[in-house]
Amino acid sequence: MKEISVQELKQMMDEKKDFQLIDVRETYEYEVSHIGGELIPMGEVMANLDKISKDRMVVVHCRSGGRSGTIVSVLESMGYDNVFNLKGGILAWIAEIDPTLSAY
């Protein structure tokens, strides 16, 4: 499984790179704090494959990296070669990039 760090994601955001950010947490988690990703809860990913780009880099994240890692592995097994797990999830983002967001 391919992964990127929160520092790499922040740099991509700052440089306005063309990529898709998908948040696979639940709606209530997204409402607590988010980093602007498209919300597709883990249980809804398979029904929303048409929303996941095959043409550009896709970064998937969750709270700590576990759920998103599972989704990245599933997508890779389906032929997606452009998906990356955000190492440490939003908790790493809060710890290393933006401590003003609410951790839960």
N, C-alpha and C positions, 0 to 999 in steps of 0.2 A: 504494500500500500504506500502510495506517495503522500507525503505530508509537507506542510509548510508551517513556519513559525508565525507567531503573532507579529513579530518585527517585519517579516517578509510581507505579510498581509498589509500592515500599516504602510509600508513603502509602496506597495501596489496601489493602495488607495490614494496616497499622497501624489503619486505620479499619474493618477487617473487612467490606469491600465484598463484594458477591456477584458473583464472577467465577470463571472456570475458568482455571487455569494448566496449560498442556501443555508438557512437555519432550520435544523430538523427537530428543534425543541417543540414543546407544546405551547399553545397560545398563551396560557397563563404565565409561562416562563418568559416568553417574548415580551409580554406586557411589563414584566419587572425590569428588564433591561435588554437592549439589543444593540447591534452594531450596523444595522441597516440592511441586513440580508433579507432575501425573499423567504417568507415563512412557508415551509412545507413540512408539517410534522412527520416524524419518522413513519408512523403508521399510514400515512397518505402518500408516501413517495412513489410506490408502485403504480398508484392510480394517476400520478401526475408526471410520468416520465416525459411526456411531451413538453413539459415546462423546463426540462433540464437540457442545457445546450450540449451539443456534440461538437460544435465548431469553435468553441473558445474555452479557456481555462475555467473550471468550476471548482470553487472552494466550498466545502461542506463543513458546518460547525454545529456543535451542541454545547452543553454546559461544560464538559470536561474532556471531550474527545472520544468517548466510548461509543455513543450512538452514531455519531458522524463517521467514525471509523468503520462501523458495521455497514452503514449505507455506502461508503466509498468502496468497500470490498464487494458488496453486492453489485454495484454499478460496474466495477471493473470486470466482474465475472460475466456481465452482460455485454461486454465489448467497449465500454467507455474507457478511453485511455487518457482522458483530459481531466480527471477528477482528483482532488487533493483533500486530505483531512487537515483541519486546523488543529495543530498540536496543542493540547491543553484546553481547547475550547474557549468559551467566553470568560471562564475563570482566569485563564492565562492572560487574556486581553485586559481584564480588569486589573490584574496584579502587575502587568508589565507596561501597559499602554495608557489605560484610562481608569484610574482608581475612583473617579467620580461616579461611575456606573454602580448600580446596586448589585452586590453579590448575594446569592441565596443558597 
